[in-house]
Amino acid sequence: MPMSIRELFRGVGLNVAGIAGYGSPVREGRPGVYVVANTADVDTCAGCGFQPTLSMDRIAEWIRRVPAMHLAGSPQQPAPEALRMRLLEFWLPDEPVLYIGKAGTTAPSYRSIKDRVADLYDHVLGDRRPHRGGHWLKTLGDLDRKFIFWGVVTDGRSPDQVESEMLAHFVSGVSPNSKAALRDRLRPFPWADLEHPKGNRKNHGILNQTL
């Protein structure tokens, strides 16, 4: 069964503290975790069957900006359509959650949820900073129809810990049928999460993704 936003947060002992349309300011100055989702509904997946709307223009620009990018097994840059098809092999159409991230007190400096989400908005596909995590999101042509949910961590756990717990909770709920359709069935992370835990990366074969 798909996992609702509320269930995802409750699974790690948090409430949903707020929601904003993607691109709108998030006014939360405390540390915590945040989620990018296909739906504004916290309790259902609004019928599920979410289909990706990948922008060929954005994918082509990503390839142009990163000359060293290639797919494993080929030294050449991929064609935009080849890269689009590779990204589609990790899409979970019945899950509303696209990305899980954190904001906290880890190095190099304190980052609140509002600051970290602002980094996500500002990130340019192909750059290393300010928010390389989740950068696949920038290939979507309908980001203005996505939503940000967040929860504040105040119980002594670190945002890093809660993010890891949330990713594990998400993975535990992915159905066998959904896993079977993935290119990497062993790592059914949210679509734009590429690593969980640290060092355990999706086997996507897209090499040199950033400058």
Kinemage of the C-alpha trace (Angstrom):
@kinemage 1
@onewidth
@group {chain A} dominant
@subgroup {mainchain}
@vectorlist {calphas} color= white
{ca met a 1} P 0.000 0.000 0.000
{ca pro a 2} L 1.241 3.539 -0.703
{ca met a 3} L 2.403 5.460 2.343
{ca ser a 4} L 0.610 8.717 3.118
{ca ile a 5} L 2.510 11.793 4.225
{ca arg a 6} L 1.015 11.629 7.706
{ca glu a 7} L 1.919 7.958 8.061
{ca leu a 8} L 5.488 8.685 6.983
{ca phe a 9} L 5.901 11.355 9.654
{ca arg a 10} L 4.081 9.423 12.369
{ca gly a 11} L 6.283 6.430 11.656
{ca val a 12} L 9.230 8.381 13.079
{ca gly a 13} L 7.284 10.052 15.895
{ca leu a 14} L 6.687 13.420 14.230
{ca asn a 15} L 3.684 15.491 13.274
{ca val a 16} L 3.441 17.384 10.011
{ca ala a 17} L 4.256 20.932 11.124
{ca gly a 18} L 3.497 22.679 7.843
{ca ile a 19} L 2.969 22.521 4.099
{ca ala a 20} L 3.898 24.868 1.275
{ca gly a 21} L 3.650 24.718 -2.481
{ca tyr a 22} L 7.036 24.058 -4.058
{ca gly a 23} L 8.744 27.405 -4.585
{ca ser a 24} L 6.879 29.174 -1.774
{ca pro a 25} L 8.840 30.268 1.318
{ca val a 26} L 8.925 27.850 4.250
{ca arg a 27} L 8.804 29.880 7.456
{ca glu a 28} L 10.336 27.432 9.920
{ca gly a 29} L 13.495 28.506 11.695
{ca arg a 30} L 14.095 25.266 13.582
{ca pro a 31} L 15.895 22.075 12.483
{ca gly a 32} L 14.063 18.997 11.282
{ca val a 33} L 13.127 17.011 8.206
{ca tyr a 34} L 11.183 17.833 5.067
{ca val a 35} L 9.540 15.947 2.234
{ca val a 36} L 8.808 16.802 -1.392
{ca ala a 37} L 5.572 15.168 -2.531
{ca asn a 38} L 3.236 14.838 -5.484
{ca thr a 39} L 0.175 15.679 -3.410
{ca ala a 40} L -1.060 18.241 -0.879
{ca asp a 41} L -3.155 15.583 0.881
{ca val a 42} L -1.505 14.329 4.070
{ca asp a 43} L -3.796 11.332 4.485
{ca thr a 44} L -4.137 9.776 1.038
{ca cys a 45} L -2.232 9.671 -2.218
{ca ala a 46} L -5.140 11.285 -4.069
{ca gly a 47} L -5.817 8.217 -6.178
{ca cys a 48} L -2.169 7.299 -6.716
{ca gly a 49} L -0.992 6.531 -10.216
{ca phe a 50} L 1.392 9.478 -10.256
{ca gln a 51} L 3.184 9.794 -13.580
{ca pro a 52} L 6.497 11.647 -13.927
{ca thr a 53} L 6.625 14.769 -16.043
{ca leu a 54} L 10.286 14.952 -16.946
{ca ser a 55} L 11.437 17.993 -18.897
{ca met a 56} L 13.563 17.119 -21.917
{ca asp a 57} L 14.828 20.707 -22.005
{ca arg a 58} L 16.051 20.496 -18.406
{ca ile a 59} L 17.643 17.097 -18.985
{ca ala a 60} L 19.400 18.336 -22.127
{ca glu a 61} L 20.691 21.401 -20.274
{ca trp a 62} L 21.958 19.174 -17.438
{ca ile a 63} L 23.939 17.085 -19.947
{ca arg a 64} L 25.275 20.220 -21.636
{ca arg a 65} L 26.456 21.705 -18.334
{ca val a 66} L 28.243 18.525 -17.194
{ca pro a 67} L 30.446 17.320 -20.091
{ca ala a 68} L 31.859 14.399 -18.081
{ca met a 69} L 28.471 12.821 -17.404
{ca his a 70} L 27.995 9.333 -18.850
{ca leu a 71} L 26.140 6.113 -18.210
{ca ala a 72} L 28.088 3.150 -16.879
{ca gly a 73} L 29.445 1.081 -19.742
{ca ser a 74} L 29.727 3.985 -22.183
{ca pro a 75} L 32.325 6.773 -22.227
{ca gln a 76} L 30.034 9.067 -24.214
{ca gln a 77} L 27.558 11.572 -22.863
{ca pro a 78} L 24.056 10.099 -22.887
{ca ala a 79} L 21.411 11.347 -25.263
{ca pro a 80} L 18.655 13.226 -23.402
{ca glu a 81} L 16.148 10.464 -24.127
{ca ala a 82} L 18.511 7.795 -22.771
{ca leu a 83} L 18.956 9.755 -19.556
{ca arg a 84} L 15.211 10.345 -19.281
{ca met a 85} L 14.558 6.627 -19.603
{ca arg a 86} L 17.170 5.854 -16.955
{ca leu a 87} L 15.519 8.276 -14.494
{ca leu a 88} L 12.132 6.665 -15.166
{ca glu a 89} L 13.491 3.281 -14.082
{ca phe a 90} L 13.480 4.502 -10.469
{ca trp a 91} L 10.012 6.081 -10.374
{ca leu a 92} L 7.486 4.678 -7.880
{ca pro a 93} L 4.115 5.611 -9.404
{ca asp a 94} L 2.019 4.626 -6.385
{ca glu a 95} L 4.037 6.625 -3.826
{ca pro a 96} L 3.364 10.352 -3.275
{ca val a 97} L 6.778 10.986 -1.679
{ca leu a 98} L 9.541 12.028 -4.075
{ca tyr a 99} L 12.290 13.111 -1.683
{ca ile a 100} L 13.148 13.094 2.028
{ca gly a 101} L 15.701 15.596 3.342
{ca lys a 102} L 16.987 17.080 6.566
{ca ala a 103} L 18.024 20.423 7.979
{ca gly a 104} L 19.982 20.725 11.200
{ca thr a 105} L 23.154 21.504 13.045
{ca thr a 106} L 25.567 19.417 11.001
{ca ala a 107} L 28.704 20.940 9.446
{ca pro a 108} L 29.490 23.351 7.976
{ca ser a 109} L 26.965 25.541 9.772
{ca tyr a 110} L 23.539 25.650 11.334
{ca arg a 111} L 20.738 25.290 8.784
{ca ser a 112} L 17.074 25.702 9.595
{ca ile a 113} L 14.333 24.045 7.591
{ca lys a 114} L 13.537 27.331 5.864
{ca asp a 115} L 17.195 27.834 4.913
{ca arg a 116} L 17.656 24.303 3.631
{ca val a 117} L 14.483 24.360 1.555
{ca ala a 118} L 15.599 27.713 0.129
{ca asp a 119} L 18.847 25.966 -0.874
{ca leu a 120} L 16.777 23.353 -2.677
{ca tyr a 121} L 14.857 26.022 -4.569
{ca asp a 122} L 18.087 27.812 -5.549
{ca his a 123} L 19.979 24.727 -6.668
{ca val a 124} L 20.951 24.539 -10.345
{ca leu a 125} L 20.980 21.072 -11.882
{ca gly a 126} L 24.583 19.973 -12.407
{ca asp a 127} L 26.089 22.076 -9.598
{ca arg a 128} L 27.517 20.563 -6.419
{ca arg a 129} L 26.010 23.222 -4.155
{ca pro a 130} L 23.918 24.441 -2.443
{ca his a 131} L 21.660 21.329 -2.457
{ca arg a 132} L 22.994 18.391 -4.467
{ca gly a 133} L 20.826 15.956 -2.509
{ca gly a 134} L 17.589 15.421 -4.369
{ca his a 135} L 18.818 17.183 -7.491
{ca trp a 136} L 16.870 14.801 -9.734
{ca leu a 137} L 13.849 16.860 -8.719
{ca lys a 138} L 15.146 19.597 -10.986
{ca thr a 139} L 14.466 17.434 -14.044
{ca leu a 140} L 10.714 17.625 -13.402
{ca gly a 141} L 8.709 19.931 -15.600
{ca asp a 142} L 5.919 20.371 -13.051
{ca leu a 143} L 7.736 21.334 -9.858
{ca asp a 144} L 5.218 24.146 -9.405
{ca arg a 145} L 2.642 21.420 -8.732
{ca lys a 146} L 4.680 19.685 -6.001
{ca phe a 147} L 4.500 20.322 -2.251
{ca ile a 148} L 6.870 20.619 0.708
{ca phe a 149} L 5.944 19.121 4.095
{ca trp a 150} L 8.098 19.487 7.181
{ca gly a 151} L 8.430 18.319 10.757
{ca val a 152} L 10.441 19.800 13.611
{ca val a 153} L 12.820 17.613 15.634
{ca thr a 154} L 12.797 18.588 19.327
{ca asp a 155} L 13.184 15.271 21.177
{ca gly a 156} L 16.979 15.042 21.322
{ca arg a 157} L 17.431 13.107 18.105
{ca ser a 158} L 19.472 14.707 15.355
{ca pro a 159} L 17.853 15.578 12.034
{ca asp a 160} L 20.326 13.144 10.438
{ca gln a 161} L 18.973 10.341 12.615
{ca val a 162} L 15.350 11.188 11.928
{ca glu a 163} L 15.984 11.448 8.194
{ca ser a 164} L 17.560 7.987 8.253
{ca glu a 165} L 14.636 6.580 10.238
{ca met a 166} L 12.162 8.178 7.835
{ca leu a 167} L 13.926 6.718 4.803
{ca ala a 168} L 13.951 3.282 6.431
{ca his a 169} L 10.250 3.600 7.239
{ca phe a 170} L 9.492 4.556 3.644
{ca val a 171} L 11.492 1.612 2.268
{ca ser a 172} L 9.679 -0.794 4.611
{ca gly a 173} L 6.347 0.185 3.067
{ca val a 174} L 7.192 -0.194 -0.619
{ca ser a 175} L 5.218 -3.087 -2.075
{ca pro a 176} L 6.891 -6.117 -3.695
{ca asn a 177} L 5.204 -5.250 -7.006
{ca ser a 178} L 6.605 -1.719 -6.920
{ca lys a 179} L 10.078 -3.001 -6.070
{ca ala a 180} L 9.930 -5.485 -8.925
{ca ala a 181} L 9.506 -2.668 -11.440
{ca leu a 182} L 12.607 -0.775 -10.299
{ca arg a 183} L 16.023 -0.939 -11.916
{ca asp a 184} L 17.526 -1.288 -8.417
{ca arg a 185} L 15.128 -3.473 -6.470
{ca leu a 186} L 17.363 -3.558 -3.388
{ca arg a 187} L 17.144 0.210 -2.808
{ca pro a 188} L 13.533 1.345 -3.210
{ca phe a 189} L 14.206 4.842 -1.911
{ca pro a 190} L 12.022 7.833 -2.765
{ca trp a 191} L 12.727 8.735 -6.384
{ca ala a 192} L 15.110 11.665 -5.735
{ca asp a 193} L 16.907 10.122 -2.728
{ca leu a 194} L 20.080 8.492 -4.027
{ca glu a 195} L 21.702 7.209 -0.826
{ca his a 196} L 20.589 5.454 2.391
{ca pro a 197} L 22.387 4.941 4.683
{ca lys a 198} L 25.607 6.784 3.900
{ca gly a 199} L 27.628 4.817 1.366
{ca asn a 200} L 24.681 2.708 0.186
{ca arg a 201} L 23.851 4.347 -3.117
{ca lys a 202} L 21.264 3.545 -5.745
{ca asn a 203} L 22.704 1.527 -8.593
{ca his a 204} L 21.630 4.091 -11.185
{ca gly a 205} L 24.775 4.055 -13.308
{ca ile a 206} L 24.640 7.810 -13.988
{ca leu a 207} L 28.260 8.812 -13.482
{ca asn a 208} L 29.690 12.308 -12.896
{ca gln a 209} L 26.303 13.925 -12.384
{ca thr a 210} L 27.716 17.234 -11.133
{ca leu a 211} L 30.445 19.647 -12.139
